[in-house]
Amino acid sequence: MAIEKVTDIPSDNVYAYALSKTLTKVSSPVTVGLYSECHNRINMVLKNIEVHMNQEAKRREDKYSKETKPRSITPSISDMLSLILRLLFYRPVWTEQNQNMKNIRYMFVRFSAWHFAGSDLLWAGLVMQLSKAIQNSFGKLQLGLFRIVQHDEEKDAGKKNIEDVPKNWRSKKLGCIPIWALILIGFIGSLLILVSLIMFGFPHLKEHLEGEKVEESSGYGALEGFVITILGVPAVGALRFILLLLKNLFFNQDLKIRQGLDNKKVSQQLGLMHEVRLEMRLLCCFIHFMEIFERRRIRVVLEITNLDRCTPKKIVGVLDAINILLSDEESPFISVLAVDPEVLVRQVQQAEDCLSKRDSAYDFLDRIITLPFTVPPLSNASKSSVFENIVRGQSEISENIPFEETGTSALGDPGTSFSVEDEYSVKYSEAEEEQAIPLTAKKGNVETFAAAEFSLQEVDKLTESAFSYITSKDKSKLTAYISGDTMSMRRVINSIRVTIMIMETRKLEPPPPEKIAAWVVLVDCWPCRLSWILQCVEDDQQSDEIDGSICTVDYTKKLWDVFSYNSLELCIIGYAVKNFLERDGDPELFEIFLKNHFKFTVEDLEKFKLCTVNLNYSIKNQLARIRGSHRLERAGRNAFQSLSSRTLMNMKTEDICQELSNLRFPEKYLETVRENFIDGRTILFSDPKDLRQVLQMTMGEWTSFQIHFLGVTPSSQPAQAKTLPNVTNPGVGICLSAYGQ
């Protein structure tokens, strides 16, 4: 296979490249869930994403061939004057052309939630950091002018009105006359009148006044009165404008939010949230204005890190802020939630007051995340490189970031992005850059990603084919399985694009587009059942290695057969995985999907495994722990020669009698079993108290019966009593209705 060609590329860089390319294709707003257990890997992926997205923005501008080039991000004096004039006298016009501009600029804002954890309202700190970043990027003067002379809350509250006109700017008018023309006419008229008065004076006053001194003083008095009359009203307006501008420069929205936080009466009511929402709307409008001025789209990438280290209530507050403040239809924000998913889910689950009774942490996150992206575990080669880095005293994750052909990194290019981090993050990043020495040659990375660059057309072609297959009414069978929730549809669309991108980057031969689409839908609709299949296949492969078997894995085995064979075990541990199973869709549709329409095999699973980023691996990890605990209990039962649940399930009444006879139980118990038609299912799923009452066994006989048939061991009994407090039978699992096996 072609995998060997890219083994020299760090896997994290591959995933960062694929995610960055996907983010350049999707429309904002979008919320990405960047999941990984290692915070250093998250930081490296985020840094690589910034590099690749900036390189993409630079590539687009270099490729742009039209006459009206985008303006420089570092403004010249003429650009500054032009911007001020447009802020004062013009309004932008939204047209089809300026809404579909190819050029783009990315602003990267890093928000470390842990550094704001002391605040009562963590989400307010996020908004303050975002506002500060936009001010530093565009300038306080420009934002202050926009706030005073451009922003209209009522007009800007609605959607953009797209017009079919060639011009991007329209003059502000008073009546039918542009304001700049009125001001210019007034200035020129006042200047002419003043010059004529100074040169010719007032003739009618000279006839009635006598003496040179009287004429001179009267002329100057009239002149002063006229000047005050002409210039008084504009001077008052100009003074008011200057005072408002100074107020916005020195007393900005950050101070207003801080005052609201200090005032408990305000912060506990809806007033502060309303003020913050208005401020976010103003920032969005300002960015849209700057898009027209700079002749490029502007996207703000908000990187939220260390959120999983905060308290549950504050985490939910930040997630709500992302959902409420940053997810308007015309919002220019791309939110990247970089966390450890297992810790985040556990923290959110503990925020009981913030979730409804029917709501789970996974459901809560699904309503916010539009692109889940799980960084898969490190490969053996990557682990070796990381271990070598640590031994050599370098950073844990080497930064193998591809560079431009000119030899300069796009990360530091001021013409493509602006990144704002807190002071600690900047110092940490600088120290990390000094220590990091890549173990892999950068030349190989450039060649590989350059080759991947040429295949972007193939990626677009496969993506469009997958979308066409889903929307095809005649051929597609997937429409019956896709959820009617638009958020789920967005996740499917984004995940298909990023899956194809990863395959192309890793030089893997992609399956048919319809198969890729079906796999993504399978992951989105039934994450728990698919995670169970993944874990079962992985455990079988590890068991073969333990036994010393070689090439015993049957890659032609269908995934449905794997699930069917292990469904009884899932049924027995069903109570422990109940929260995960609630995330899955219709179980009957799952059976139809894998058994009839899309017969995926173990070979398909191995191909898709490294490219499946929309699956939350915390579910699989939890299933692995539960299954491991169950197998440990089963090992204890084997030591006592207990029957397995699968064996007991298939035993009939006579089989039970034979086992009792082998254990040398009295004949009366065999007769009782026959009279009450007690078989394996009855023993497995009945209440032990009722079963003992029917059999009328002594304490010693009942203990022997439990050990042999129910697998009750001294160590497992108290453990199960703690983990399953509502289960009356400590030796028996609960079979959920979702498994009709």
Stockholm file with secondary structure:
# STOCKHOLM 1.0

chainA/1-741         MAIEKVTDIPSDNVYAYALSKTLTKVSSPVTVGLYSECHNRINMVLKNIEVHMNQEAKRREDKYSKETKPRSITPSISDMLSLILRLLFYRPVWTEQNQNMKNIRYMFVRFSAWHFAGSDLLWAGLVMQLSKAIQNSFGKLQLGLFRIVQHDEEKDAGKKNIEDVPKNWRSKKLGCIPIWALILIGFIGSLLILVSLIMFGFPHLKEHLEGEKVEESSGYGALEGFVITILGVPAVGALRFILLLLKNLFFNQDLKIRQGLDNKKVSQQLGLMHEVRLEMRLLCCFIHFMEIFERRRIRVVLEITNLDRCTPKKIVGVLDAINILLSDEESPFISVLAVDPEVLVRQVQQAEDCLSKRDSAYDFLDRIITLPFTVPPLSNASKSSVFENIVRGQSEISENIPFEETGTSALGDPGTSFSVEDEYSVKYSEAEEEQAIPLTAKKGNVETFAAAEFSLQEVDKLTESAFSYITSKDKSKLTAYISGDTMSMRRVINSIRVTIMIMETRKLEPPPPEKIAAWVVLVDCWPCRLSWILQCVEDDQQSDEIDGSICTVDYTKKLWDVFSYNSLELCIIGYAVKNFLERDGDPELFEIFLKNHFKFTVEDLEKFKLCTVNLNYSIKNQLARIRGSHRLERAGRNAFQSLSSRTLMNMKTEDICQELSNLRFPEKYLETVRENFIDGRTILFSDPKDLRQVLQMTMGEWTSFQIHFLGVTPSSQPAQAKTLPNVTNPGVGICLSAYGQ
#=GR chainA/1-741 SS CGGGGGTTSCHHHHHHHHHHHHHHHSCSSEEEEEECSCHHHHHHHHHHHHHHHHHHHHHHHHHCCSSSCCCCSSCCHHHHHHHHHHHHHEEECCBHHHHSCSCEEEEEEEEEGGGGTTSSCHHHHHHHHHHHHHHHHHCHHHHHHIIIIICCHHHHTSCCCCBCCSCSEEECEETTEEHHHHHHHHHHHHHHHHHHHHHHCCHHHHHHCCSHHHHHHHHHHHHHHHHHHHHHHHHHHHHHHHHHHHHHHHSCHHHHHHHHHHCHHHHTSHHHHHHHHHHHHHHHHHHHHHHHHHTSEEEEEEEEESGGGSCHHHHHHHHHHHHHHSCCTTCCEEEEEEECHHHHHHHHHHCGGGSCTTCCHHHHHHTTCSEEEECCCCCHHHHHHHHHHHHTTSCSSCCCCCCCTTSCCGGGCTTTEEEECCHHHHHHHHHHHHHCCCSSCHHHHHHHHHHHHHTHHHHHHHHHHHHHHHHCTTTCCGGGTSCSCHHHHHHHHHHHHHHHHHHHHTTCCCCCHHHHHHHHHHHHHCHHHHHHHHHHHHHHHHHHHHHTCCSCCCTTCBHHHHHHHHHHHHHHBTTTTHHHHTTSCCHHHHHHIIIIICCCBHHHHHHHHTTCCSSCHHHHHHHHHHHHHHHHHHHHHHHTTCCCHHHHHTCCHHHHHHHHHHTTCCHHHHHHHHHTTCCHHHHHHSCHHHHHHHHTCCHHHHHHHIIIIICCCTTHHHHHHHHCTTCSCTTCCBCCTTCCC
#=GC SS_cons         CGGGGGTTSCHHHHHHHHHHHHHHHSCSSEEEEEECSCHHHHHHHHHHHHHHHHHHHHHHHHHCCSSSCCCCSSCCHHHHHHHHHHHHHEEECCBHHHHSCSCEEEEEEEEEGGGGTTSSCHHHHHHHHHHHHHHHHHCHHHHHHIIIIICCHHHHTSCCCCBCCSCSEEECEETTEEHHHHHHHHHHHHHHHHHHHHHHCCHHHHHHCCSHHHHHHHHHHHHHHHHHHHHHHHHHHHHHHHHHHHHHHHSCHHHHHHHHHHCHHHHTSHHHHHHHHHHHHHHHHHHHHHHHHHTSEEEEEEEEESGGGSCHHHHHHHHHHHHHHSCCTTCCEEEEEEECHHHHHHHHHHCGGGSCTTCCHHHHHHTTCSEEEECCCCCHHHHHHHHHHHHTTSCSSCCCCCCCTTSCCGGGCTTTEEEECCHHHHHHHHHHHHHCCCSSCHHHHHHHHHHHHHTHHHHHHHHHHHHHHHHCTTTCCGGGTSCSCHHHHHHHHHHHHHHHHHHHHTTCCCCCHHHHHHHHHHHHHCHHHHHHHHHHHHHHHHHHHHHTCCSCCCTTCBHHHHHHHHHHHHHHBTTTTHHHHTTSCCHHHHHHIIIIICCCBHHHHHHHHTTCCSSCHHHHHHHHHHHHHHHHHHHHHHHTTCCCHHHHHTCCHHHHHHHHHHTTCCHHHHHHHHHTTCCHHHHHHSCHHHHHHHHTCCHHHHHHHIIIIICCCTTHHHHHHHHCTTCSCTTCCBCCTTCCC
//
